[in-house]
């Protein structure tokens, strides 16, 4: 699926993985899911919410 990029938008690295097999936990069902509030407009990265 194409990704929209707008003028002035900072760009990081985009990585896509092919899902093989059944999904055990849907992404939006995780207790710490960040992107549940869907919008039609671009949003800033929420990678800072990840735990490393």
Phi, psi and omega in degrees: 000133180295151177249130179278134177235131183249155179303133179084356181280126176295144183239134173251206179264134177252128179231130177245139178241140175279131178275125178244124180093188181280148177272124183282317180229118178296143185303318182281358178264353179291145181294334181252024181299134186264332191251034181288330179277094184283146178217157178272355181259155178298147177234153177291155177300143175246025181301333179298342178278349179292149175259122180251000000 
